[in-house]
C-alpha cells in the first residue's frame, strides 16, 4: 500500500490501484473512500483489469517524491497508474488543492481496464447521487461537490464497463473547486511541478549515507502528515484500526498528539528542515492563548479541545477485534466482534479532562 498527499489531504492506495483511504476536506473529515475499514460501505476508486482477468502488480514511488506508480500486468498487456496530489510553489505560496490526479498509460500489449469511482459520505452511511455532464461526473450529497473530470468515455465509468487502454488517460477528482482548465496539459504540468517540488525538498535535506534511501522515504511520509493550513501534525492518517487483533487500542489518530509531534519535529530538525517546526509553532501558539490550566495530550487539527460525539457501524475486513473508538474510549462501546466483525466507532466529547467520556448521540 502506498501513500500520497500534499499537506491538505492524504490517500492510501493499494497495490491493485484501489483507494483504501481518503478523507475530504480535512484530515479528520469523513472518508470518501474508506474500504480500509469497510469494503461494503467504504466506496471505491479503482483501475482494475477487465473482469475476471488475473494480474500481478508492482508499486513504487518516483525517486525522491510522493508520486506513486502502480504497474499492473495481465495476459493482455501491461499498464501503469500514476497517482499524486498536486503540490508546488505558486504566487509566493504553496498550491495544494483538494485534487487527486490519476494518470493511466499503456506500457505493452493491449490491456483492458475497468474504472470504478463511487465516493461515499458520512463514513459510508450516505450514498451520493451522480450527475452526468459533458466531460465530468458530479457526485452530490456532501457539503461540497465531488467532481471527476476525465477524458475516459463517461459511459464506461458510469456503467463500469471495461475498455481498451491504448493511449494515456487522465482522471482528476476534486472536492469543492473543480478543475477549470485543459485536462491533459494541466495534469502533466501539475505532475512535473509536483515532482520538481518534492525533489527540491529532498535536495535541501542534510543527511549522511547511512540508510539514506530509507530516511528520505520516511521524511517524505512524515511531511504530508502536517496539515499545513494550521500547522498541526497528526499522529496517523487513519482511525479505528486495532494495533493487533483483539486489541482495544483502536483510537482516532487523526489528531495532533503533543508527544508524537515532538518526535516528528525532532526528526525534521535532525535533517535540517525547519519550516515544519515554524508552522507548528504558530499552531501551538494559537492554542496557548486559550488554554486554562493543563495542556491536553492532543488537540484537533484546528486547535479544538473538544469534539462532537456519534457512533458508526462498519463491517471490517480484518481479524477479530473489539469495537473501535474513533477518538476516545466510551462505556457505550461494548460490542464484541468476531471474524468479519461489526465495529461500533464512537467519537467522545472531552473538555478539560480528556478521557472523560460522554454518551454517543444517535447516528445521523
Secondary structure, DSSP 8 states (H G I E B T S, - for coil): -EEEE-SS-EEEE-TTS-EEEEE-SSTTS-EEE-TTT-TTTS-EEEEEESTT---EEEEEE-TTSS-EEEEEE-SSEEEEEEEEE--EEETTEEE--SEEEEEEEEEEE--EEEEEEE-EEGGGTEE-EEEE-SSEEEEESSSS-EEEEESS-HHHHHHT--EE--S-EEEEEEESS---S-HHHHHHHHHHHHHHHHHHHHHT----STTHHHHHHHHHHHHTTEETTTTEE-S-S-BS--SSTT-S---B--SEEHHHHHHHHHHHHHTT--HHHHHHHHHHHHHHTT--SS--SEE-TTS-S----EEEEEE-SSS------SSS--TT------SS-EEEEEE---SSSTT---------
